[in-house]
Amino acid sequence: MATVKCPRCAREFVRRVSRVGFGERFLGLFYVYPFQCQLCGFRFRFLQWGVRYIRVEEDRRVYDRLEVNCPVTFASDAATGEGTMTDVSMGGCNMVTDTHLTNGMIVNMSLQVSSDAAPIVVDAALIRHAGSQPIGVEFLRLADSERERLQQFIRGLLINRER
């Protein structure tokens, strides 16, 4: 079976994602499946002749979550606090905090992924799940330079995970 690489960044850190729409379901009959790069987020289709995927409904995530243990700080109009990021992906993270947050709240965040570098700044993040710990966060807006730093951090995690 051929190794699937992202056509945009040429990395092998891609994940098969759910088919969307009739066109992608139809292409699946001919072994053409959708994939998404875990680093640059590029979504593409790839022919894998003879390969059939088993449908799994439980996890519809686009990005794999990677375990970490990093301090985070966050602030919004309603709350300011700190916590610990327990996993991360290009699309968001989970964190544990004592600060009361609510679903739908928009916060800006600082992710201290290394003691040797400045924190990665997320300009806008949406609290997706705040009912219990950990709290689910979706990254909405990062500056291009911050997105690149996050990609480098995640690339390191993905490489270490493969070893």
VENCOR-V285692 format. One record per run of one state. SS is the DSSP state (helix for helix, strand for strand, loop for the rest). FROM is the first residue (numbers start at 1). LEN is the number of residues. Records with the same first field share a line. If there is no record, write none. Layout:
# VENCOR-V285692
SS = FROM-LEN ; FROM-LEN
This chain:
# VENCOR-V285692
loop = 1-13 ; 17-4 ; 29-3 ; 38-5 ; 48-18 ; 76-4 ; 90-2 ; 98-8 ; 113-7 ; 130-5 ; 142-2 ; 163-1
strand = 14-3 ; 32-6 ; 43-5 ; 66-10 ; 80-10 ; 92-6 ; 106-7 ; 120-10 ; 135-7
helix = 21-8 ; 144-19
